[in-house]
Structures are given as C-alpha cells and as structure tokens.
Amino acid sequence: IMANKVANKKSNLLPPTPEPAPWIIFPCGKGRKSHTFTNILDPQKKGYVRSFLEIRRKRCLLSMHGWLLMIDDLKKDQFGKEQYFLWNPDTREVINLPSRDSQDANDCCFCILSCAPTNPDCIILFVGEDFFLFCTPGDEKWTRQSYKLEKTDDALDDYIDRGIGCTHGTIYALTFQRKATAIIERNCGILSVRLLDFEKPQTYPGTTYYRSYMVESGEELYYVVIHHLGSNIKAIRHVEVFKLDFAKKVWVKVESLGGCNFILSHYGCMSFSATKSGTEGNIIYFTLDEDNSLCAFVIVTVFIVLIRLVQVFKGKANTNTLEESQREKTNDTLGVAEENVEKPNSPNWIDIPLDILLSITMKLPLPVDYINSRLVCKTWALYLPPTIRWTVNPICSTTQCPWLMFSNRGSSTCSFVDLKSNATDSFDMPELLGAQICFSSDGWLLMCKGYRSMFFFNPFTKVTIELPDLPRNFAFSGLSFSSLPTSAECVVFGIIPITYNFADVCYLRLGEKAWTWLQCDHDIRITLSYTNPVFYDGAFYCLSQERHIGVFDLKDGKSDWTILCAPQPYKSMNENYLVGCDGELFSVYIGPKGKWVDVHKWDYLKSKWMAVNSLKDKMLFVSRSTCVSLKATTEGMQNKIYFPITFRDKTDYVYYSLDSRSWHSSFGDYHSENNYETKAQLHSTWIQPSLSWKIDSF
C-alpha cells in the first residue's frame, strides 16, 4: 500500500511519513490475527506488528490507490454469499460492497480498482475469460456482463488476463496472447472492450515460466516481465520493462522508469516518485511467492537485490579501486593535497625519464596496475597513453584468479571485475548488445541472441565465430563446450528438461552445418538443475536437483545418456552448481537466503557424492553461466566459494568461507550467517583468459 500514516491520528499506531510511502503488509501471529507493517524505504526495515479489527482474518484481493479490496471468507450473508469491502489504512474507513457468489470469484483472472472510491467514476472490476463483474461504491449488487474479443488472423481463442486502470476513464489490459485492449464504460452503465492495433512486446526468449505485470505511472503504461529459471519461482533469470508508445502503437523496451520506482504484486501494482521519497530511481520492488522477503531490481545495472542498488560505470575504460574511492572521499572533504612534498634534493618519481617510465609500466602484470599508475600524478597521466588493448599470449599462463564479467543486454557496455585488486574496468562491446552470456571457458564466451542464434565471442580479441541456427527455439537449462572453439575437436552441448523421465539433448561439432537433436529417456525421475554441464574425458556431466549425475558420452562416435547415483531428497531448488577441476567434480548447493552451503565431491569408484568439509588449497567461483575451480596462489583466498554478489558497495564482492561457515565481503567488514541485503549480478560470468596487453600509442 501507499500511505502517509497507517491508522488515523487518534490511534497513532505507526510513525507517519512526510510523503506517501510504500508499506508491505502480511498477516502474522497466532491464528493470523495480526499484521506486520514495514516501510520498505526504512533503512532498518523495521516491522510493526499491529492488529486491526476491520481486516482481522480477512483476505486481501487488491491494493490500489491507497485502498485495500478485502473479502471475508469466513462470514457470509443470509444467502451464503461472500462479503466484500474496501479499507483505507490511513483513515481506517470501510466502504462495504455488494456480496457475491464464491464461484464468480473462482472464475475471475484478476481485479482492478479504476481510481479511489472517493471519485464518482470509481469502478471495482473483476475480469473472467468471457465476462466482466463490476460495481461502483453504493451499488446494491454486482453487474455481470459477457464479452467476446474479436478474432484476429492467428484465429486463436484469447481472453483478458492482465490489466491496470488508467486515466481518462479508460482501463487498459493485456490478453493471454499479449495483445493490448481497452475497456471503456459507456454512459448507459455497460462496458465495451476492443482490441488495439498495437505490436506485441518482444520478450526474452528461452523462458519456461515468467510473471508479467502492468503498471500505470505518470499517465504512462509499463509492462514488466520477470523471467524465472525453469519452473523455479524463487530463482530470477531476467527482468524486462516495456513502455507503451501510443503514437507508434508499439511496446518499447526501456531502461528508465522516468524518475519513479515500481512495486509489483499479484495484489496490485503501483509507482512512486524517487525524488519525493528520497531514493534512487529505476528500482522495481517485488516479493517472491510464499516468501516474506523483499527483492528489488535496478534495470540499468541488471542487479537483483533485496532493497537498493547502484549504477555500473559508463564509458570506455572507467576504473575505481578501493584506495581511489577513499582518496576521492578525502579530497572532497579536505581539498587536494600538494603533489610535491619531498625536499628539493630528494628523488622525485614524477621526474623519471619517459622511456624508463614506459618500460616499467609495460611490464606491469595487469592492466589495472597500468591504469592505476596513470593516477599517481598529473605528469604521469599526461605521458602515459590513456588506452590499452588486449592480445592473446600463448606463452602467458591464465590469470591466477578469474575475472567477473557482466553486461546489460540492453546496452553494449561490458565490465570486468578483478577481485584481487578490487578494480572494475568498463568497455564498449557492440557485439554483446542484445545478447546473453550462456557459458565461458578459456577466455571465450558462448552467446545466444534472439530465439535461435548462437555464436562464440572473445571479448579480448573481439573475434566472433558464428554457429548454425538452432532447429528449435532456445530453451536450454545448461550449455557447455568441450575445448577452444578454434579447435576442430570442439563440441557445443546443450540440454533441455522436458519431463521427469526424458530430456532433449542438442549438440554441434564445429564445422558441421546443423545441430544434432536427440531425445534421451531415463527410468529414474529427475529434475535437471539450471547449471551448466562440465566436460571431462569425452563426456558432458549434468547435475540434477536431487544430486543425480547425468552423463552424455560422445567418445568413439557414441551418443549415450546415463544416469548415475541413487535418488536423494531435494537439497536445493534455488541454487545448485556443478564445478569441474582436473577431473574432479564438486556440487555446491545453497540453502534459502544462503542459510547453509553444502559442498560434495563425486567419488567415481563408489558412484556417490562424498561430503566435503574443506576445499584445502582450492577456491571455487560459481555463477549461473560458468563455474571455475582453481588452486589458490594468494594467501587468504583458499577454502572459499566466490559468488557474483556484493554487499552495499558495488565492488565489495561476497564469498562463503568453509572455515567459518559464513558469508564475508572481500574488502569490507560484511559477515553474516545468511546473504540478506546482498546484490546479485544477473547477466554475469567468470572468465579466465590467457592474455597479455599492450599500450596504444598516441
């Protein structure tokens, strides 16, 4: 709900706010007689437990325009009909509505409140697949009216299943086929509906389950789609936002909410001004089903977090280390210190000859070291070229620690994070615009774009290798490739879960003109995880949520599918990963909100998982797209699992320590038994290149 103060001045139950603030409410206590109220803009997220007699043991159907539409399931009238009413949390005012049959409610897809009930044009509308049920405050009964949508060229039966009230007395809605419609009240008290000749929104491909919402904000209509991993409603894969362009009659994908924030819920959607509420804009708040925790999404950064996020760097090569941030903060407060503080006879680094300076900086191990050297003083910044370029060095070994790479599918900006130096470099890569990172290995990315296009891309050399189009739309739960895509032996492998007893397998040997598509049956009921397979010894290993191992063997021209390991109880449907390292397989399962982390190692001889209490000198880097296991060469990084999530600071990435069995931040003081208040990068991957770098000349 949006409210200044919950309850009236006389009761003064909750602290008032200067501007209407978004409160999240859920029932609690014995018999669910009380409710917890939390202002989501409160930094401490303090919950207030209160009991309002008007809504005790009542069920909320809708929250719009500062009012709740409630139903009393337990109390019926003399005719056995359910009782409905509107409740205002600011004033505790109750407006009774006509009662109605429970069967009508069961047949409805959604309901809306066109405007506040104090407005004489207010309509409370329930929409079914072929009927409207509506009334206005003060009516003695509901009006039921049938409707039928016009047939279109595709000749598919369609119905309204998502809507939102809008201005000028018109209610806009979307059909099951995602076609825009307008519902208008005529002077005679009936509703008319018509399909609008608008282009359908082109949404993210390869999603099995998604939730969609319509939001009215500043007389604009937005369409928000939350894509999940498979059928797992607690795992977020991607979020898209479209705005309706009435002039061009199209849904336009946007990366800004016009200075507002959105709140999404099955009980109603709303927007509020970021400026008036004193928050950052472009934040979408929502809750997950059967879960009282609050999530947020910032559409510019492609972060998924609990509450608040910040924007990524923009520009060709922006760098910001922890030390630099601290230095900038000091400069803002105290003024810039003098560069020359040495005595006249002391050696001065800024006077070093240019040829020696270039010789030293060209031998620095990482580009971030070179970039930081340009920050030493103005003289060095003037002498050292501002840009660098990457080259593959076959003699140079891979970096000792993988980098985290992330991008926004809606832009061409790509960022790399070096966890060892805590630096972020951002570059413009037009090849990534509109594409999704599926997998990474040996410095190469396996990418998909649209519904059937796939290609390899090396972000350091900018080399692209096109692949044949997929024979079917993209719907993989896991993708991988066997070796460098420049090798003739490279095989691209993907798997698609169909049912508990069979899956589709798709693979391509580089050089072939078409993909091979097979159906693989298995007697054991399994649920494949949304984590990428691991290639080892001529076979691809896949993980299930029950910790089965599925093996697709391609050795000696075979294409055999085998299930290993006896069934085990579900460990985690939300987060599970399969990691390969020198022929060893590790499984990592994350509990709800990170309250526990289990690591197991596959025993090939016993064909079973063995619990792992310590990784010893190994460190794991896990993400949805790529998992990496390496031997720690830097003291303090061993026996840890690193994730593409941060706490508060946008570069303070979080790891899980098997020593302390808790979560920590790499450079800050974060320490927790769970991962609440963390921010997760959605479109990210770990990448471990074999490379060197060169300085561009002037």
C-alpha positions in Angstrom: 0.0 0.0 0.0 1.0 3.7 -0.4 0.2 5.7 2.7 1.3 8.7 4.8 0.4 7.2 8.1 -1.2 3.8 8.7 -4.2 4.4 11.0 -5.7 7.7 12.0 -4.2 10.4 14.2 -6.1 9.4 17.2 -4.7 5.8 17.2 -1.2 6.9 16.0 -0.2 3.3 15.6 2.6 3.7 13.2 5.1 6.5 12.5 3.8 8.9 9.8 5.9 9.8 6.7 6.1 13.2 5.1 5.3 11.7 1.7 3.2 8.6 0.9 5.5 5.7 1.5 5.2 2.1 0.3 4.4 -0.3 3.1 4.4 -4.1 2.7 1.8 -5.9 4.9 1.5 -9.6 5.7 -0.5 -11.5 8.3 1.3 -12.9 11.3 0.8 -14.3 14.8 -1.4 -17.0 16.2 -4.4 -17.5 14.0 -3.1 -14.8 11.7 -4.9 -12.2 13.8 -2.2 -9.6 13.5 -0.4 -7.9 10.6 3.2 -6.8 10.1 3.7 -3.4 8.5 7.1 -2.5 7.1 8.1 0.7 5.3 10.3 -0.6 2.5 12.2 2.7 2.4 13.2 2.4 6.0 16.9 1.6 6.0 16.4 -0.7 9.1 13.3 -2.4 7.6 11.7 -2.3 11.0 8.5 -4.3 11.2 5.5 -3.1 13.2 3.0 -5.7 14.4 -0.5 -4.4 14.8 -4.0 -5.8 14.9 -6.8 -4.0 13.1 -10.2 -5.5 13.8 -11.5 -4.4 10.4 -9.1 -6.7 8.5 -8.5 -9.4 11.0 -8.7 -12.9 9.4 -9.8 -11.2 6.1 -8.1 -11.8 2.8 -6.7 -9.1 0.6 -7.5 -9.3 -3.1 -6.1 -5.9 -4.3 -4.2 -2.9 -3.2 -4.5 0.2 -5.4 -4.9 4.0 -4.9 -4.2 3.7 -1.2 -7.2 1.3 -0.6 -7.3 -2.5 0.0 -10.1 -4.6 -1.5 -10.9 -7.2 1.1 -13.0 -10.4 1.3 -14.4 -12.1 4.4 -14.2 -15.8 3.6 -15.4 -16.9 7.0 -18.5 -14.7 7.2 -21.3 -15.0 4.7 -24.6 -13.2 4.4 -28.0 -14.8 4.7 -27.9 -16.0 1.1 -24.5 -17.7 1.6 -22.6 -15.1 -0.4 -19.2 -13.7 0.4 -18.8 -10.2 1.8 -16.5 -7.6 0.2 -15.4 -4.2 1.3 -12.8 -1.5 0.7 -10.5 -0.4 3.6 -8.3 2.7 3.9 -5.2 2.1 6.0 -4.7 5.9 6.5 -8.2 6.6 7.9 -9.4 3.0 8.7 -12.5 3.9 6.7 -14.6 0.9 5.5 -16.8 1.0 2.4 -19.0 -2.1 2.1 -19.6 -3.6 -1.3 -22.3 -6.0 -2.5 -21.8 -9.6 -1.6 -21.5 -12.2 -4.3 -21.2 -16.0 -5.0 -17.8 -17.6 -4.4 -18.0 -19.3 -7.8 -17.8 -15.9 -9.6 -14.5 -15.2 -7.8 -13.0 -18.5 -8.7 -13.7 -17.9 -12.4 -12.0 -14.4 -12.4 -8.5 -13.8 -13.7 -7.8 -10.5 -12.0 -9.5 -7.5 -10.5 -8.7 -3.8 -10.5 -9.8 -0.5 -8.8 -10.1 2.1 -11.5 -9.5 5.0 -9.1 -10.0 5.9 -5.5 -13.6 5.2 -4.3 -14.0 8.9 -3.3 -14.1 9.6 -7.1 -17.6 9.2 -8.5 -16.2 7.4 -11.6 -14.7 4.6 -9.5 -15.3 1.1 -10.7 -14.4 -2.2 -8.9 -13.9 -4.6 -11.8 -13.4 -8.4 -11.9 -12.5 -9.9 -15.2 -13.0 -13.5 -16.3 -12.2 -15.3 -19.5 -15.6 -14.3 -21.1 -17.3 -11.9 -18.6 -17.0 -8.8 -16.5 -18.3 -8.4 -13.0 -18.3 -4.9 -11.7 -19.9 -2.4 -9.4 -19.4 1.2 -8.0 -19.4 2.1 -4.3 -23.0 2.4 -3.2 -24.4 -0.2 -5.7 -26.6 -2.9 -4.1 -25.4 -5.7 -6.5 -22.7 -6.6 -8.9 -23.3 -6.3 -12.7 -22.3 -9.3 -14.8 -21.7 -8.7 -18.5 -20.4 -11.1 -21.1 -17.7 -10.0 -23.6 -16.0 -11.6 -26.6 -12.8 -10.5 -28.2 -12.6 -10.0 -32.0 -10.9 -12.9 -33.9 -7.5 -12.0 -35.4 -5.5 -13.5 -38.2 -4.0 -16.2 -35.9 -7.5 -17.4 -35.2 -6.5 -18.4 -31.6 -9.0 -18.1 -28.8 -8.0 -15.3 -26.5 -9.1 -13.6 -23.2 -8.1 -10.8 -21.0 -5.7 -11.9 -18.2 -3.8 -8.8 -17.1 -4.9 -5.2 -16.6 -4.5 -1.9 -14.9 -6.6 1.2 -14.5 -5.5 4.3 -16.5 -6.6 7.9 -16.9 -9.5 9.4 -18.8 -11.9 6.7 -17.8 -10.2 4.0 -19.9 -8.8 0.7 -18.5 -6.0 -0.9 -20.5 -5.4 -4.6 -20.3 -3.4 -7.4 -22.0 -4.8 -10.6 -23.3 -3.3 -14.1 -22.9 -1.7 -13.6 -26.3 -0.2 -10.3 -25.1 -2.4 -8.1 -27.2 -3.4 -4.7 -25.9 -7.1 -4.0 -25.2 -9.1 -1.0 -23.9 -12.1 -1.3 -21.6 -14.4 1.7 -21.6 -17.5 2.4 -19.5 -20.4 3.7 -21.6 -23.0 6.2 -20.4 -25.6 3.5 -20.2 -23.6 1.7 -17.5 -22.2 -1.1 -19.6 -18.6 -1.8 -20.5 -17.2 -2.1 -24.0 -13.9 -3.8 -25.0 -11.9 -3.6 -28.1 -8.5 -4.9 -29.3 -5.9 -2.2 -30.1 -3.8 -2.5 -33.2 -0.6 -2.4 -31.2 2.5 -4.5 -31.8 3.0 -7.2 -29.1 6.0 -6.8 -26.8 9.1 -8.9 -27.9 10.1 -10.6 -24.7 13.2 -12.5 -23.7 13.4 -16.0 -25.3 14.0 -19.4 -23.7 11.9 -18.9 -20.6 9.7 -21.7 -19.3 7.9 -19.7 -16.6 7.5 -15.9 -16.2 5.3 -13.5 -14.4 4.0 -10.3 -16.0 2.6 -7.0 -14.6 1.1 -3.8 -16.0 1.9 -0.6 -14.1 0.5 2.9 -14.5 3.0 5.7 -13.9 2.5 9.4 -14.7 -0.2 8.6 -17.3 2.2 6.1 -19.0 1.7 2.4 -19.2 4.5 -0.1 -18.5 4.7 -3.8 -18.9 7.1 -5.7 -16.6 8.1 -9.3 -17.2 10.0 -11.3 -14.5 11.6 -14.4 -16.1 12.4 -17.4 -13.8 14.9 -20.3 -14.1 12.8 -23.1 -15.4 9.7 -23.5 -13.2 11.5 -22.4 -10.1 9.6 -19.3 -9.0 12.3 -18.3 -6.5 15.1 -18.0 -9.0 15.2 -14.9 -11.2 16.8 -15.2 -14.6 16.0 -11.8 -16.2 13.7 -8.8 -15.9 12.4 -6.7 -18.8 10.5 -3.4 -18.8 8.4 -2.1 -21.8 6.6 1.2 -22.2 3.6 1.6 -24.4 4.1 4.2 -27.2 0.6 5.3 -28.0 1.7 7.3 -31.1 3.7 4.5 -32.7 1.4 1.7 -31.3 4.3 -0.4 -30.1 5.7 -1.6 -26.8 9.2 -0.1 -26.5 11.8 -1.7 -24.3 13.2 0.9 -21.8 16.0 1.2 -19.3 14.4 4.0 -17.2 11.3 4.3 -15.2 11.0 8.1 -15.7 12.3 9.0 -12.2 10.0 6.6 -10.5 10.1 3.2 -8.7 7.7 0.4 -9.2 6.1 -2.1 -6.7 4.8 -5.3 -8.2 2.4 -7.7 -6.7 -0.4 -10.1 -7.6 -2.5 -7.8 -5.3 -1.8 -4.7 -7.4 1.0 -2.7 -8.9 1.9 0.9 -8.2 4.6 3.5 -8.8 6.0 6.3 -6.6 8.4 9.2 -7.2 12.0 8.5 -6.4 12.7 12.2 -5.8 9.9 12.8 -3.3 10.7 9.6 -1.4 14.4 10.4 -1.3 15.5 7.2 -3.0 17.3 6.3 -6.2 15.1 5.8 -9.3 14.7 2.8 -11.6 14.1 0.3 -8.8 11.5 -2.4 -9.1 10.4 -4.0 -5.8 8.6 -7.3 -5.7 8.2 -10.3 -3.5 8.5 -14.0 -4.3 5.6 -16.4 -3.8 5.4 -18.0 -0.3 8.3 -15.8 0.8 8.1 -12.7 3.0 11.5 -11.3 1.9 11.5 -8.3 -0.4 13.5 -8.2 -3.6 14.5 -5.3 -5.8 15.7 -4.9 -9.4 17.5 -2.0 -10.9 17.0 -2.1 -14.7 20.2 -0.1 -15.6 22.5 -2.4 -13.6 20.9 -5.7 -14.1 21.3 -6.4 -10.4 18.8 -8.4 -8.3 18.9 -7.4 -4.7 16.8 -7.2 -1.6 16.5 -3.4 -1.5 18.9 -1.0 -3.0 21.4 -0.9 -6.0 23.7 1.4 -7.7 24.6 2.0 -11.4 27.5 0.5 -13.2 30.3 2.5 -14.6 29.8 4.0 -18.1 32.5 4.9 -20.6 35.2 3.2 -22.4 37.6 2.3 -19.6 36.5 3.6 -16.2 38.4 2.4 -13.2 37.8 2.8 -9.5 39.8 1.0 -6.9 39.1 0.9 -3.2 42.1 3.1 -2.5 41.0 5.6 -5.1 37.5 5.8 -3.7 39.0 6.6 -0.2 41.3 9.2 -1.8 38.4 10.8 -3.6 36.4 11.0 -0.4 39.3 12.7 1.4 39.8 15.2 -1.5 36.1 16.1 -1.4 36.3 16.8 2.3 39.8 18.3 2.8 40.9 19.6 -0.6 43.6 18.2 -2.9 47.0 17.7 -1.2 50.1 19.1 -2.9 51.8 16.7 -5.3 55.3 17.7 -4.4 56.0 17.2 -0.7 59.6 15.9 -1.0 62.6 18.0 -0.2 64.4 19.6 -3.2 67.3 17.2 -3.0 65.1 14.1 -2.7 64.4 11.8 -5.7 61.1 12.6 -7.3 59.1 9.9 -9.1 57.4 12.4 -11.4 60.8 13.3 -12.9 61.6 9.8 -14.1 62.6 9.8 -17.8 59.7 9.0 -20.2 61.4 5.9 -21.8 62.1 4.4 -18.4 58.5 5.1 -17.2 57.1 3.4 -20.3 59.5 0.4 -19.9 58.3 -0.1 -16.3 54.6 0.3 -16.9 54.6 -2.0 -20.0 55.9 -4.8 -17.7 53.1 -4.5 -15.1 51.3 -7.8 -14.7 47.7 -6.5 -15.0 46.1 -3.6 -16.9 44.6 -2.3 -13.7 48.1 -1.7 -12.4 48.8 0.3 -15.6 45.6 2.3 -15.2 46.4 3.0 -11.5 49.9 4.2 -12.5 48.3 7.0 -14.5 46.6 8.1 -11.3 49.9 8.8 -9.5 50.2 12.4 -10.7 49.2 14.7 -13.5 52.6 14.3 -15.1 52.3 10.5 -15.4 48.7 10.9 -16.6 50.0 13.2 -19.4 52.9 11.0 -20.5 51.2 7.6 -20.4 48.7 6.8 -23.2 45.2 6.6 -21.8 44.0 3.4 -23.6 45.2 -0.2 -23.7 44.4 -3.2 -25.9 44.3 -7.0 -25.2 46.3 -9.6 -27.1 46.3 -13.4 -26.7 49.7 -14.5 -25.5 50.1 -18.3 -25.9 53.1 -18.3 -23.7 51.4 -16.4 -20.9 49.6 -18.6 -18.4 46.0 -17.9 -17.5 45.3 -15.3 -14.8 45.7 -16.6 -11.3 42.1 -15.5 -10.4 39.2 -15.3 -12.8 37.6 -12.0 -13.5 33.9 -11.4 -13.2 32.4 -10.1 -16.4 28.9 -8.6 -16.6 26.9 -6.7 -19.0 23.4 -5.3 -19.6 21.7 -6.9 -22.5 20.1 -3.5 -23.3 23.5 -1.8 -23.9 26.9 -2.5 -25.3 28.8 -1.7 -22.1 30.7 -4.6 -20.6 32.5 -4.6 -17.3 35.3 -6.7 -15.8 36.0 -7.0 -12.0 39.3 -8.2 -10.7 38.7 -9.5 -7.2 42.3 -9.4 -6.2 42.7 -5.6 -6.8 39.1 -4.7 -6.4 39.1 -2.8 -9.7 36.4 -2.5 -12.3 37.1 -1.8 -16.0 34.3 -1.0 -18.4 34.5 -1.2 -22.2 32.2 -0.7 -25.1 31.5 -4.0 -26.9 28.7 -3.7 -29.6 28.9 -7.4 -30.2 27.2 -8.0 -26.9 24.2 -5.7 -27.5 21.0 -7.8 -27.1 22.9 -11.0 -26.5 23.0 -13.3 -23.5 26.1 -14.9 -22.0 25.5 -18.6 -21.8 28.9 -20.1 -20.9 32.5 -19.2 -20.7 35.8 -21.2 -20.9 39.4 -20.4 -21.9 38.6 -16.7 -22.5 35.7 -17.5 -24.9 32.0 -16.7 -24.4 29.2 -18.8 -25.8 26.4 -16.4 -26.6 22.8 -16.5 -27.8 20.8 -13.8 -29.4 17.1 -13.9 -30.2 15.4 -17.3 -30.2 17.8 -19.4 -32.4 21.0 -17.5 -33.0 24.2 -18.6 -31.2 27.9 -17.6 -31.6 31.3 -17.6 -29.9 32.8 -14.3 -28.9 36.2 -13.5 -27.4 35.9 -10.2 -25.6 39.7 -9.7 -25.5 40.4 -10.2 -29.2 36.9 -9.2 -30.5 36.9 -12.4 -32.6 33.4 -13.8 -33.4 32.7 -17.4 -34.6 29.1 -17.8 -35.9 27.2 -21.1 -35.4 24.3 -22.6 -37.3 20.9 -21.5 -36.1 19.2 -23.8 -33.6 16.5 -26.0 -35.1 14.1 -25.0 -32.3 13.7 -22.0 -30.0 16.3 -21.5 -27.3 15.2 -23.3 -24.1 18.3 -24.9 -22.6 18.8 -25.5 -18.9 22.5 -25.9 -19.5 25.1 -25.2 -22.2 28.8 -26.0 -22.5 31.6 -26.7 -25.0 34.4 -29.1 -24.9 37.5 -27.2 -26.0 38.7 -24.0 -27.6 36.3 -23.0 -30.4 39.3 -22.6 -32.7 39.9 -26.3 -32.4 38.4 -28.8 -34.8 37.6 -31.1 -31.9 35.2 -28.5 -30.2 31.7 -29.7 -29.4 28.9 -27.5 -28.2 26.4 -29.3 -26.0 23.0 -28.2 -24.6 20.3 -30.0 -22.6 16.6 -29.2 -22.2 14.5 -30.8 -19.5 11.1 -31.9 -20.9 9.6 -34.1 -18.2 10.9 -36.0 -15.2 11.7 -39.0 -17.4 13.3 -37.6 -20.5 15.2 -34.7 -21.8 16.2 -33.3 -25.2 19.9 -33.1 -26.0 21.3 -30.9 -28.7 25.0 -30.8 -29.8 27.1 -29.5 -32.6 30.6 -30.4 -33.8 32.3 -27.3 -35.1 32.4 -27.4 -38.9 29.1 -29.2 -39.2 26.2 -27.3 -40.8 23.4 -28.4 -38.5 22.8 -29.3 -34.9 22.0 -32.9 -33.8 18.9 -33.2 -31.7 18.2 -36.3 -29.6 15.6 -37.4 -27.0 17.2 -39.1 -24.0 15.0 -41.3 -21.8 15.7 -42.3 -18.2 13.9 -44.6 -15.9 14.7 -42.6 -12.8 12.6 -39.4 -12.2 15.0 -36.5 -12.1 14.7 -32.7 -12.2 17.7 -31.2 -14.1 19.3 -28.2 -12.5 19.8 -24.9 -14.2 23.6 -25.1 -14.1 25.9 -25.7 -17.0 27.4 -29.1 -17.7 31.0 -30.0 -17.1 33.1 -31.6 -19.9 35.6 -34.3 -18.8 37.2 -37.3 -20.7 34.9 -37.1 -23.7 31.6 -36.7 -21.8 29.4 -33.9 -20.5 28.3 -34.3 -16.9 24.9 -32.7 -15.9 23.6 -32.1 -12.3 20.0 -32.7 -11.0 18.3 -31.0 -8.1 18.3 -34.4 -6.4 22.1 -34.7 -6.9 21.9 -37.2 -9.7 24.7 -37.1 -12.4 23.6 -37.3 -16.0 26.4 -38.3 -18.4 26.2 -37.7 -22.1 29.1 -39.7 -23.6 30.5 -38.7 -27.1 33.6 -40.9 -27.1 34.3 -43.1 -30.1 31.3 -41.7 -32.0 28.8 -42.7 -29.3 25.9 -40.6 -28.0 25.0 -42.4 -24.8 22.9 -40.9 -22.0 23.4 -42.5 -18.5 22.1 -41.5 -15.0 24.4 -42.1 -12.1 23.7 -42.1 -8.3 20.6 -43.3 -6.5 17.8 -40.7 -5.9 18.3 -38.4 -2.9 15.9 -35.9 -1.3 15.8 -32.4 -2.8 18.6 -30.4 -1.4 18.0 -27.0 -3.0 15.8 -26.0 -5.9 17.0 -22.4 -5.9 20.8 -22.6 -6.3 22.9 -25.5 -7.2 26.1 -25.7 -9.2 28.4 -28.3 -10.7 32.1 -27.4 -10.8 34.9 -29.3 -12.5 38.6 -29.2 -11.7 41.3 -31.5 -13.0 38.9 -34.4 -13.4 37.2 -33.9 -10.1 33.5 -32.9 -9.8 32.2 -30.8 -7.0 28.5 -30.0 -6.3 27.5 -26.8 -4.4 24.0 -26.4 -3.0 22.9 -23.1 -1.5 20.0 -23.1 1.0 17.2 -20.5 1.1 18.7 -17.0 1.6 22.1 -18.6 1.9 21.5 -20.0 5.4 23.6 -23.0 4.6 26.0 -24.1 1.9 26.8 -27.8 1.2 29.7 -29.0 -0.9 30.2 -32.6 -2.1 32.8 -34.3 -4.2 32.0 -37.0 -6.7 33.5 -40.4 -6.0 33.8 -42.2 -9.4 34.6 -45.6 -7.9 31.7 -45.6 -5.4 29.4 -43.7 -7.8 28.2 -41.4 -5.0 28.7 -37.9 -3.5 31.0 -37.5 -0.6 30.6 -34.6 1.8 33.4 -32.0 1.7 34.2 -30.0 4.9 37.2 -28.3 3.4 38.5 -27.4 0.0 42.0 -27.2 1.3 44.0 -25.0 -1.1 41.2 -24.8 -3.7 38.9 -21.9 -4.3 35.6 -22.1 -6.2 34.0 -19.4 -8.4 30.3 -20.1 -9.2 27.6 -18.4 -11.3 24.7 -19.4 -13.4 26.7 -19.4 -16.5 30.2 -20.6 -15.5 31.8 -22.3 -12.5 35.6 -22.4 -12.0 37.8 -24.2 -9.5 41.5 -23.2 -9.0 44.3 -23.6 -6.7 44.7 -20.5 -4.5 48.0 -18.8 -5.1 47.2 -15.8 -2.9 47.1 -16.3 0.8 43.6 -15.9 2.3 41.7 -16.9 -0.9 41.8 -20.7 -0.3 38.8 -22.8 1.1 36.3 -20.1 -0.2 33.5 -20.0 -2.7 33.1 -16.7 -4.6 29.8 -15.5 -6.0 28.7 -12.7 -8.3 27.0 -10.9 -5.5 28.0 -7.8 -3.5 27.1 -6.2 -0.2 26.4 -2.4 -0.1 29.4 -1.3 -2.1 29.2 -2.1 -5.8 32.7 -3.6 -5.8 32.7 -5.4 -2.4 32.0 -8.9 -3.7 30.9 -11.7 -1.3 32.3 -15.1 -0.7 31.4 -18.1 1.5 34.1 -19.4 3.8 34.1 -23.1 4.6 36.3 -22.3 7.6 33.8 -20.0 9.4 30.7 -21.4 7.7 29.5 -17.9 7.0 29.4 -15.1 4.4 32.1 -12.4 4.1 32.9 -9.5 1.9 36.2 -9.4 0.0 37.2 -5.9 1.1 34.7 -4.7 3.7 33.5 -5.8 7.1 30.5 -7.8 6.0 30.0 -11.0 8.0 26.7 -12.9 8.1 25.1 -16.3 8.6 22.9 -15.6 5.5 23.1 -13.5 2.4 20.3 -11.0 3.2 20.9 -7.4 1.9 23.1 -8.6 -0.9 23.0 -7.7 -4.6 23.4 -10.3 -7.3 24.5 -9.7 -10.9 22.1 -11.4 -13.2 24.0 -11.3 -16.5 27.5 -12.3 -15.4 30.1 -14.9 -15.8 33.5 -15.8 -14.6 36.1 -15.6 -17.3 39.7 -16.8 -17.1 41.7 -15.6 -20.2 45.2 -16.4 -21.4 46.3 -13.0 -22.4 48.7 -10.1 -22.3 48.1 -6.4 -23.0 49.7 -3.6 -25.0 49.6 0.1 -24.7 48.1 2.0 -27.6 50.3 4.8 -29.0 49.2 8.3 -29.3 
